[in-house]
């Protein structure tokens, strides 16, 4: 996706050097339609520069900071030296992510997707999530729920979710906790089975969360949760243990949640 407008002062942009002169380099802005910037030789690198070609080459992809934009004279002044390594790495990754999202748009709506349709969907994702990539990522994690408050049609939502689920590699985290279940009643075995079913959510765990309860050694059970982020994972971990403890309590037993595994010496 290329923006039709102008970059703003202070913005980081990705560009390709397409011409080198003694006084500086011209940079084709890869994120904007028909926009070209100039990086004066004094902004190419720190210190005195004898030959600008010692620092950059034609065809090189660079990240630059926008110093000034003059729309009347169609001039964009850039600085390459004002971008540190961390900013450069993050911006390149952001740009690559948006290229991926651009391809996903074609997968979702077909290669013959017209500009008006593309812009309509893209603008919704940008307004809601900040980028198209983040919109697809949230759709992969949360499904249609992630897009239910947008102005997209049901068909558009379904197309995005289906494409996201098939193509987006979602970052997940894993957390583990333990619950001790003890009950002295005659139906103790059945009570524990019921508690474990409750711990596993009775089939009501969201699609983006994987939760598993395994036996460690009486009376200890391990709860493992895989979720898109730590906050979600920790929440489901604690709720799982609470459900199990509540069931055991109904049968006159007790349940205790802890994060570390109990050893035999303990």
Secondary structure, 3 states (H helix, E strand, C coil): CCECCCCCCCCEEEEEEEEEECCEEEEEECCECCCEEEEEHHHCCCCCCCCHHHCCCCCCEEEEEEEEEECCCCEEEEECCCCCHHHHHHHHHHHHHHHHHHHHHHHHHCCCCCHHHHHHHHHHHHHHHCCHHHHHHHHHHHHHHHHCCCCCCHHHHHHHHHHHHHHCCCCCEEEEEEEEEECCCCCHHHHHHHHHHHHCCCCCCCCCCEEEEEEEECCEEEEEEEECCHHHHHHHHHHHHHHHHHHHHHCCCEEEEECCCCCCCC
